[in-house]
Amino acid sequence: VTDATGTALVDVLYPQNYHGWVEVEIEAKASVAGTETRRTTRFILDAKAED
């Protein structure tokens, strides 16, 4: 589900022991009026300082 600007928020939940060494790749796809768009992002899982 997206907002009026086409933005969608995603929460990534993971066990605490995965932070710092697991790299994640997330790809989002959308199709509007026959045109498909894809965006990909990569990041390493992080932990909060208090964790």
PDB file of N, CA, C and O in Angstrom:
ATOM      1  N   VAL A   1       0.854  -1.179   0.000  1.00  0.00           N
ATOM      2  CA  VAL A   1       0.000   0.000   0.000  1.00  0.00           C
ATOM      3  C   VAL A   1       0.896   1.237   0.000  1.00  0.00           C
ATOM      4  O   VAL A   1       1.869   1.308   0.750  1.00  0.00           O
ATOM      5  N   THR A   2       0.567   2.186  -0.827  1.00  0.00           N
ATOM      6  CA  THR A   2       1.353   3.412  -0.910  1.00  0.00           C
ATOM      7  C   THR A   2       0.511   4.616  -0.524  1.00  0.00           C
ATOM      8  O   THR A   2      -0.717   4.553  -0.482  1.00  0.00           O
ATOM      9  N   ASP A   3       1.203   5.713  -0.244  1.00  0.00           N
ATOM     10  CA  ASP A   3       0.491   6.957   0.049  1.00  0.00           C
ATOM     11  C   ASP A   3       0.266   7.727  -1.251  1.00  0.00           C
ATOM     12  O   ASP A   3       0.500   7.197  -2.337  1.00  0.00           O
ATOM     13  N   ALA A   4      -0.179   8.957  -1.143  1.00  0.00           N
ATOM     14  CA  ALA A   4      -0.498   9.771  -2.321  1.00  0.00           C
ATOM     15  C   ALA A   4       0.716  10.046  -3.203  1.00  0.00           C
ATOM     16  O   ALA A   4       0.563  10.319  -4.394  1.00  0.00           O
ATOM     17  N   THR A   5       1.920   9.979  -2.636  1.00  0.00           N
ATOM     18  CA  THR A   5       3.135  10.220  -3.426  1.00  0.00           C
ATOM     19  C   THR A   5       3.730   8.931  -3.991  1.00  0.00           C
ATOM     20  O   THR A   5       4.750   8.968  -4.679  1.00  0.00           O
ATOM     21  N   GLY A   6       3.101   7.796  -3.705  1.00  0.00           N
ATOM     22  CA  GLY A   6       3.620   6.519  -4.180  1.00  0.00           C
ATOM     23  C   GLY A   6       4.649   5.900  -3.263  1.00  0.00           C
ATOM     24  O   GLY A   6       5.312   4.933  -3.638  1.00  0.00           O
ATOM     25  N   THR A   7       4.794   6.442  -2.060  1.00  0.00           N
ATOM     26  CA  THR A   7       5.767   5.942  -1.098  1.00  0.00           C
ATOM     27  C   THR A   7       5.144   4.861  -0.221  1.00  0.00           C
ATOM     28  O   THR A   7       4.011   5.001   0.239  1.00  0.00           O
ATOM     29  N   ALA A   8       5.887   3.788   0.007  1.00  0.00           N
ATOM     30  CA  ALA A   8       5.458   2.723   0.911  1.00  0.00           C
ATOM     31  C   ALA A   8       6.512   2.565   2.002  1.00  0.00           C
ATOM     32  O   ALA A   8       7.710   2.629   1.727  1.00  0.00           O
ATOM     33  N   LEU A   9       6.074   2.361   3.219  1.00  0.00           N
ATOM     34  CA  LEU A   9       6.993   2.123   4.338  1.00  0.00           C
ATOM     35  C   LEU A   9       7.063   0.629   4.613  1.00  0.00           C
ATOM     36  O   LEU A   9       6.053  -0.074   4.573  1.00  0.00           O
ATOM     37  N   VAL A  10       8.281   0.153   4.895  1.00  0.00           N
ATOM     38  CA  VAL A  10       8.500  -1.264   5.158  1.00  0.00           C
ATOM     39  C   VAL A  10       9.282  -1.401   6.455  1.00  0.00           C
ATOM     40  O   VAL A  10      10.303  -0.739   6.639  1.00  0.00           O
ATOM     41  N   ASP A  11       8.813  -2.247   7.346  1.00  0.00           N
ATOM     42  CA  ASP A  11       9.551  -2.576   8.566  1.00  0.00           C
ATOM     43  C   ASP A  11      10.282  -3.892   8.339  1.00  0.00           C
ATOM     44  O   ASP A  11       9.692  -4.861   7.858  1.00  0.00           O
ATOM     45  N   VAL A  12      11.557  -3.927   8.682  1.00  0.00           N
ATOM     46  CA  VAL A  12      12.351  -5.149   8.584  1.00  0.00           C
ATOM     47  C   VAL A  12      12.646  -5.597  10.009  1.00  0.00           C
ATOM     48  O   VAL A  12      13.361  -4.918  10.746  1.00  0.00           O
ATOM     49  N   LEU A  13      12.098  -6.732  10.390  1.00  0.00           N
ATOM     50  CA  LEU A  13      12.289  -7.270  11.735  1.00  0.00           C
ATOM     51  C   LEU A  13      13.212  -8.481  11.650  1.00  0.00           C
ATOM     52  O   LEU A  13      13.075  -9.317  10.758  1.00  0.00           O
ATOM     53  N   TYR A  14      14.157  -8.563  12.593  1.00  0.00           N
ATOM     54  CA  TYR A  14      15.123  -9.648  12.549  1.00  0.00           C
ATOM     55  C   TYR A  14      15.666  -9.900  13.951  1.00  0.00           C
ATOM     56  O   TYR A  14      15.625  -9.011  14.802  1.00  0.00           O
ATOM     57  N   PRO A  15      16.177 -11.113  14.197  1.00  0.00           N
ATOM     58  CA  PRO A  15      16.777 -11.411  15.494  1.00  0.00           C
ATOM     59  C   PRO A  15      17.999 -10.524  15.743  1.00  0.00           C
ATOM     60  O   PRO A  15      18.746 -10.218  14.814  1.00  0.00           O
ATOM     61  N   GLN A  16      18.200 -10.119  16.980  1.00  0.00           N
ATOM     62  CA  GLN A  16      19.286  -9.206  17.349  1.00  0.00           C
ATOM     63  C   GLN A  16      20.657  -9.756  16.949  1.00  0.00           C
ATOM     64  O   GLN A  16      21.541  -8.983  16.578  1.00  0.00           O
ATOM     65  N   ASN A  17      20.845 -11.057  17.016  1.00  0.00           N
ATOM     66  CA  ASN A  17      22.165 -11.624  16.726  1.00  0.00           C
ATOM     67  C   ASN A  17      22.530 -11.568  15.237  1.00  0.00           C
ATOM     68  O   ASN A  17      23.640 -11.962  14.878  1.00  0.00           O
ATOM     69  N   TYR A  18      21.646 -11.097  14.368  1.00  0.00           N
ATOM     70  CA  TYR A  18      21.946 -10.960  12.942  1.00  0.00           C
ATOM     71  C   TYR A  18      22.574  -9.612  12.612  1.00  0.00           C
ATOM     72  O   TYR A  18      23.109  -9.445  11.516  1.00  0.00           O
ATOM     73  N   HIS A  19      22.527  -8.643  13.526  1.00  0.00           N
ATOM     74  CA  HIS A  19      23.023  -7.302  13.187  1.00  0.00           C
ATOM     75  C   HIS A  19      24.537  -7.313  12.982  1.00  0.00           C
ATOM     76  O   HIS A  19      25.273  -8.065  13.622  1.00  0.00           O
ATOM     77  N   GLY A  20      24.970  -6.452  12.067  1.00  0.00           N
ATOM     78  CA  GLY A  20      26.395  -6.268  11.843  1.00  0.00           C
ATOM     79  C   GLY A  20      27.028  -7.193  10.829  1.00  0.00           C
ATOM     80  O   GLY A  20      28.131  -6.916  10.359  1.00  0.00           O
ATOM     81  N   TRP A  21      26.361  -8.296  10.470  1.00  0.00           N
ATOM     82  CA  TRP A  21      26.999  -9.205   9.522  1.00  0.00           C
ATOM     83  C   TRP A  21      26.079  -9.718   8.423  1.00  0.00           C
ATOM     84  O   TRP A  21      26.551 -10.354   7.480  1.00  0.00           O
ATOM     85  N   VAL A  22      24.786  -9.458   8.519  1.00  0.00           N
ATOM     86  CA  VAL A  22      23.863  -9.895   7.473  1.00  0.00           C
ATOM     87  C   VAL A  22      23.553  -8.721   6.548  1.00  0.00           C
ATOM     88  O   VAL A  22      23.094  -7.668   6.991  1.00  0.00           O
ATOM     89  N   GLU A  23      23.810  -8.921   5.258  1.00  0.00           N
ATOM     90  CA  GLU A  23      23.465  -7.905   4.265  1.00  0.00           C
ATOM     91  C   GLU A  23      22.127  -8.291   3.632  1.00  0.00           C
ATOM     92  O   GLU A  23      21.917  -9.440   3.245  1.00  0.00           O
ATOM     93  N   VAL A  24      21.237  -7.320   3.536  1.00  0.00           N
ATOM     94  CA  VAL A  24      19.890  -7.543   3.020  1.00  0.00           C
ATOM     95  C   VAL A  24      19.729  -6.794   1.705  1.00  0.00           C
ATOM     96  O   VAL A  24      20.223  -5.677   1.553  1.00  0.00           O
ATOM     97  N   GLU A  25      19.046  -7.405   0.770  1.00  0.00           N
ATOM     98  CA  GLU A  25      18.663  -6.717  -0.462  1.00  0.00           C
ATOM     99  C   GLU A  25      17.145  -6.779  -0.566  1.00  0.00           C
ATOM    100  O   GLU A  25      16.551  -7.855  -0.502  1.00  0.00           O
ATOM    101  N   ILE A  26      16.531  -5.624  -0.723  1.00  0.00           N
ATOM    102  CA  ILE A  26      15.080  -5.544  -0.870  1.00  0.00           C
ATOM    103  C   ILE A  26      14.780  -4.919  -2.224  1.00  0.00           C
ATOM    104  O   ILE A  26      15.343  -3.887  -2.587  1.00  0.00           O
ATOM    105  N   GLU A  27      13.884  -5.561  -2.963  1.00  0.00           N
ATOM    106  CA  GLU A  27      13.461  -5.027  -4.253  1.00  0.00           C
ATOM    107  C   GLU A  27      11.964  -4.754  -4.202  1.00  0.00           C
ATOM    108  O   GLU A  27      11.182  -5.595  -3.760  1.00  0.00           O
ATOM    109  N   ALA A  28      11.579  -3.576  -4.656  1.00  0.00           N
ATOM    110  CA  ALA A  28      10.165  -3.208  -4.751  1.00  0.00           C
ATOM    111  C   ALA A  28       9.814  -3.049  -6.221  1.00  0.00           C
ATOM    112  O   ALA A  28      10.578  -2.477  -6.999  1.00  0.00           O
ATOM    113  N   LYS A  29       8.654  -3.560  -6.589  1.00  0.00           N
ATOM    114  CA  LYS A  29       8.178  -3.452  -7.964  1.00  0.00           C
ATOM    115  C   LYS A  29       6.794  -2.818  -7.955  1.00  0.00           C
ATOM    116  O   LYS A  29       5.987  -3.061  -7.058  1.00  0.00           O
ATOM    117  N   ALA A  30       6.539  -2.005  -8.966  1.00  0.00           N
ATOM    118  CA  ALA A  30       5.214  -1.402  -9.121  1.00  0.00           C
ATOM    119  C   ALA A  30       4.876  -1.346 -10.599  1.00  0.00           C
ATOM    120  O   ALA A  30       5.745  -1.144 -11.446  1.00  0.00           O
ATOM    121  N   SER A  31       3.612  -1.527 -10.887  1.00  0.00           N
ATOM    122  CA  SER A  31       3.144  -1.434 -12.259  1.00  0.00           C
ATOM    123  C   SER A  31       1.982  -0.453 -12.306  1.00  0.00           C
ATOM    124  O   SER A  31       0.975  -0.630 -11.622  1.00  0.00           O
ATOM    125  N   VAL A  32       2.136   0.585 -13.126  1.00  0.00           N
ATOM    126  CA  VAL A  32       1.103   1.607 -13.275  1.00  0.00           C
ATOM    127  C   VAL A  32       0.886   1.853 -14.760  1.00  0.00           C
ATOM    128  O   VAL A  32       1.824   2.164 -15.494  1.00  0.00           O
ATOM    129  N   ALA A  33      -0.343   1.712 -15.186  1.00  0.00           N
ATOM    130  CA  ALA A  33      -0.709   1.966 -16.585  1.00  0.00           C
ATOM    131  C   ALA A  33       0.210   1.230 -17.563  1.00  0.00           C
ATOM    132  O   ALA A  33       0.591   1.775 -18.599  1.00  0.00           O
ATOM    133  N   GLY A  34       0.562  -0.015 -17.224  1.00  0.00           N
ATOM    134  CA  GLY A  34       1.379  -0.827 -18.113  1.00  0.00           C
ATOM    135  C   GLY A  34       2.877  -0.600 -18.021  1.00  0.00           C
ATOM    136  O   GLY A  34       3.641  -1.266 -18.719  1.00  0.00           O
ATOM    137  N   THR A  35       3.313   0.320 -17.179  1.00  0.00           N
ATOM    138  CA  THR A  35       4.737   0.587 -17.005  1.00  0.00           C
ATOM    139  C   THR A  35       5.196   0.021 -15.667  1.00  0.00           C
ATOM    140  O   THR A  35       4.639   0.352 -14.620  1.00  0.00           O
ATOM    141  N   GLU A  36       6.217  -0.836 -15.708  1.00  0.00           N
ATOM    142  CA  GLU A  36       6.738  -1.435 -14.475  1.00  0.00           C
ATOM    143  C   GLU A  36       7.995  -0.705 -14.021  1.00  0.00           C
ATOM    144  O   GLU A  36       8.872  -0.390 -14.825  1.00  0.00           O
ATOM    145  N   THR A  37       8.067  -0.443 -12.733  1.00  0.00           N
ATOM    146  CA  THR A  37       9.234   0.200 -12.130  1.00  0.00           C
ATOM    147  C   THR A  37       9.773  -0.705 -11.036  1.00  0.00           C
ATOM    148  O   THR A  37       9.005  -1.320 -10.296  1.00  0.00           O
ATOM    149  N   ARG A  38      11.100  -0.787 -10.933  1.00  0.00           N
ATOM    150  CA  ARG A  38      11.755  -1.571  -9.880  1.00  0.00           C
ATOM    151  C   ARG A  38      12.791  -0.701  -9.190  1.00  0.00           C
ATOM    152  O   ARG A  38      13.486   0.087  -9.833  1.00  0.00           O
ATOM    153  N   ARG A  39      12.886  -0.848  -7.898  1.00  0.00           N
ATOM    154  CA  ARG A  39      13.934  -0.183  -7.115  1.00  0.00           C
ATOM    155  C   ARG A  39      14.497  -1.216  -6.145  1.00  0.00           C
ATOM    156  O   ARG A  39      13.761  -2.004  -5.551  1.00  0.00           O
ATOM    157  N   THR A  40      15.816  -1.192  -5.999  1.00  0.00           N
ATOM    158  CA  THR A  40      16.498  -2.127  -5.108  1.00  0.00           C
ATOM    159  C   THR A  40      17.369  -1.348  -4.142  1.00  0.00           C
ATOM    160  O   THR A  40      17.987  -0.348  -4.509  1.00  0.00           O
ATOM    161  N   THR A  41      17.412  -1.816  -2.903  1.00  0.00           N
ATOM    162  CA  THR A  41      18.312  -1.226  -1.918  1.00  0.00           C
ATOM    163  C   THR A  41      19.003  -2.354  -1.161  1.00  0.00           C
ATOM    164  O   THR A  41      18.434  -3.429  -0.969  1.00  0.00           O
ATOM    165  N   ARG A  42      20.225  -2.097  -0.738  1.00  0.00           N
ATOM    166  CA  ARG A  42      20.997  -3.057   0.058  1.00  0.00           C
ATOM    167  C   ARG A  42      21.488  -2.370   1.316  1.00  0.00           C
ATOM    168  O   ARG A  42      21.841  -1.191   1.297  1.00  0.00           O
ATOM    169  N   PHE A  43      21.506  -3.112   2.404  1.00  0.00           N
ATOM    170  CA  PHE A  43      22.035  -2.572   3.648  1.00  0.00           C
ATOM    171  C   PHE A  43      22.413  -3.711   4.575  1.00  0.00           C
ATOM    172  O   PHE A  43      21.925  -4.832   4.432  1.00  0.00           O
ATOM    173  N   ILE A  44      23.287  -3.414   5.526  1.00  0.00           N
ATOM    174  CA  ILE A  44      23.665  -4.374   6.563  1.00  0.00           C
ATOM    175  C   ILE A  44      22.792  -4.107   7.772  1.00  0.00           C
ATOM    176  O   ILE A  44      22.608  -2.959   8.180  1.00  0.00           O
ATOM    177  N   LEU A  45      22.256  -5.174   8.343  1.00  0.00           N
ATOM    178  CA  LEU A  45      21.375  -5.021   9.497  1.00  0.00           C
ATOM    179  C   LEU A  45      22.107  -4.336  10.635  1.00  0.00           C
ATOM    180  O   LEU A  45      23.264  -4.647  10.917  1.00  0.00           O
ATOM    181  N   ASP A  46      21.442  -3.418  11.277  1.00  0.00           N
ATOM    182  CA  ASP A  46      22.020  -2.626  12.357  1.00  0.00           C
ATOM    183  C   ASP A  46      21.236  -2.881  13.641  1.00  0.00           C
ATOM    184  O   ASP A  46      20.121  -3.403  13.604  1.00  0.00           O
ATOM    185  N   ALA A  47      21.820  -2.511  14.763  1.00  0.00           N
ATOM    186  CA  ALA A  47      21.143  -2.636  16.055  1.00  0.00           C
ATOM    187  C   ALA A  47      21.158  -1.286  16.749  1.00  0.00           C
ATOM    188  O   ALA A  47      22.052  -0.471  16.524  1.00  0.00           O
ATOM    189  N   LYS A  48      20.179  -1.058  17.581  1.00  0.00           N
ATOM    190  CA  LYS A  48      20.149   0.167  18.380  1.00  0.00           C
ATOM    191  C   LYS A  48      21.242   0.102  19.440  1.00  0.00           C
ATOM    192  O   LYS A  48      21.596  -0.979  19.909  1.00  0.00           O
ATOM    193  N   ALA A  49      21.768   1.250  19.812  1.00  0.00           N
ATOM    194  CA  ALA A  49      22.845   1.304  20.809  1.00  0.00           C
ATOM    195  C   ALA A  49      22.431   0.656  22.124  1.00  0.00           C
ATOM    196  O   ALA A  49      23.245   0.006  22.780  1.00  0.00           O
ATOM    197  N   GLU A  50      21.174   0.828  22.512  1.00  0.00           N
ATOM    198  CA  GLU A  50      20.722   0.263  23.788  1.00  0.00           C
ATOM    199  C   GLU A  50      20.513  -1.244  23.728  1.00  0.00           C
ATOM    200  O   GLU A  50      20.346  -1.885  24.766  1.00  0.00           O
ATOM    201  N   ASP A  51      20.520  -1.826  22.516  1.00  0.00           N
ATOM    202  CA  ASP A  51      20.384  -3.277  22.390  1.00  0.00           C
ATOM    203  C   ASP A  51      21.739  -3.899  22.618  1.00  0.00           C
ATOM    204  O   ASP A  51      21.875  -5.122  22.562  1.00  0.00           O
TER     205      ASP A  51
END
